[in-house]
């Protein structure tokens, strides 16, 4: 029995050595493939890089401009609406006061009910 264990251990050791050697060889092949792929990727990015950078910068400036315009229009429209409401309230205050009181009464009734 001890002889069989030694033979089995020897065979396992030899198999592990073969696997280790194969792994080292494959490791080098994989490293070379990755290096080649990375170099190709780097070349592709460097070719596209400046144009892409300019395109992104241009898009960024357009978005900033459009956002500023939208903000300005929103502020302008809000001022117009607030002036119109103010004029309406000043010309007919009792109707707005009645609407506010009615809304408060309905809201108080709804919130005051027990479920």
PLY file of the C-alpha trace (Angstrom):
ply
format ascii 1.0
element vertex 115
property float x
property float y
property float z
element edge 114
property int vertex1
property int vertex2
end_header
0.00 0.00 0.00
2.73 2.54 0.81
4.22 1.92 -2.64
0.88 2.77 -4.28
0.66 6.04 -2.31
4.18 7.02 -3.36
3.43 6.22 -6.98
0.17 8.16 -6.84
1.86 11.14 -5.17
4.63 11.07 -7.79
2.09 11.03 -10.62
0.12 13.86 -9.03
3.30 15.89 -8.58
4.29 15.33 -12.21
0.80 16.31 -13.39
0.90 19.47 -11.29
4.31 20.39 -12.72
2.98 19.93 -16.27
-0.05 22.08 -15.47
2.17 24.73 -13.92
4.42 24.83 -17.02
1.38 25.03 -19.30
-0.07 27.83 -17.18
3.17 29.82 -17.42
3.17 29.41 -21.23
-0.49 30.41 -21.50
0.09 33.31 -19.15
2.69 34.72 -21.51
0.39 34.22 -24.51
-2.48 35.96 -22.73
-0.22 38.82 -21.65
0.96 39.30 -25.25
-2.63 39.27 -26.54
-3.68 41.80 -23.94
-0.71 44.04 -24.70
-1.49 43.93 -28.43
-5.17 44.65 -27.81
-4.34 47.52 -25.48
-1.93 49.02 -28.01
-4.59 48.85 -30.72
-7.15 50.41 -28.40
-4.73 53.19 -27.47
-4.06 53.94 -31.15
-7.79 54.04 -31.93
-8.50 56.37 -29.02
-5.61 58.67 -29.87
-6.90 58.94 -33.45
-10.45 59.74 -32.32
-9.48 61.61 -29.15
-9.08 65.23 -30.35
-12.23 65.18 -32.49
-14.23 63.56 -29.74
-12.93 66.05 -27.19
-13.92 68.97 -29.43
-17.35 67.46 -30.03
-17.95 67.00 -26.30
-16.82 70.57 -25.59
-19.12 71.92 -28.30
-22.07 69.91 -26.96
-21.33 71.10 -23.45
-21.37 74.73 -24.57
-24.65 74.24 -26.47
-26.30 72.64 -23.44
-25.08 75.44 -21.18
-26.41 78.08 -23.62
-29.81 76.35 -23.93
-30.08 75.95 -20.15
-29.36 79.65 -19.64
-31.99 80.59 -22.23
-34.56 78.28 -20.64
-33.83 79.76 -17.20
-34.17 83.31 -18.52
-37.48 82.53 -20.25
-38.81 80.82 -17.13
-37.91 83.80 -14.94
-39.49 86.20 -17.43
-42.69 84.14 -17.71
-42.93 83.78 -13.91
-42.66 87.55 -13.49
-45.38 88.10 -16.10
-47.73 85.63 -14.41
-47.07 87.06 -10.94
-47.75 90.62 -12.21
-50.99 89.44 -13.87
-52.16 87.73 -10.67
-51.21 90.78 -8.62
-53.21 93.04 -10.96
-56.23 90.71 -10.79
-56.14 90.52 -6.99
-55.84 94.30 -6.69
-58.76 94.88 -9.07
-61.08 92.30 -7.45
-59.81 91.40 -3.94
-63.10 90.04 -2.49
-63.41 87.17 -4.96
-59.85 86.02 -4.23
-60.43 86.38 -0.49
-63.60 84.27 -0.78
-61.80 81.62 -2.86
-58.97 81.44 -0.31
-61.44 81.10 2.58
-63.42 78.41 0.74
-60.27 76.48 -0.11
-59.14 76.67 3.52
-62.54 75.45 4.71
-62.55 72.45 2.34
-58.94 71.58 3.16
-59.64 71.84 6.90
-62.69 69.61 6.55
-60.76 66.97 4.58
-57.77 66.96 6.90
-59.92 67.07 10.05
-61.99 63.99 9.22
-61.16 60.86 11.13
-60.50 57.83 8.99
0 1
1 2
2 3
3 4
4 5
5 6
6 7
7 8
8 9
9 10
10 11
11 12
12 13
13 14
14 15
15 16
16 17
17 18
18 19
19 20
20 21
21 22
22 23
23 24
24 25
25 26
26 27
27 28
28 29
29 30
30 31
31 32
32 33
33 34
34 35
35 36
36 37
37 38
38 39
39 40
40 41
41 42
42 43
43 44
44 45
45 46
46 47
47 48
48 49
49 50
50 51
51 52
52 53
53 54
54 55
55 56
56 57
57 58
58 59
59 60
60 61
61 62
62 63
63 64
64 65
65 66
66 67
67 68
68 69
69 70
70 71
71 72
72 73
73 74
74 75
75 76
76 77
77 78
78 79
79 80
80 81
81 82
82 83
83 84
84 85
85 86
86 87
87 88
88 89
89 90
90 91
91 92
92 93
93 94
94 95
95 96
96 97
97 98
98 99
99 100
100 101
101 102
102 103
103 104
104 105
105 106
106 107
107 108
108 109
109 110
110 111
111 112
112 113
113 114
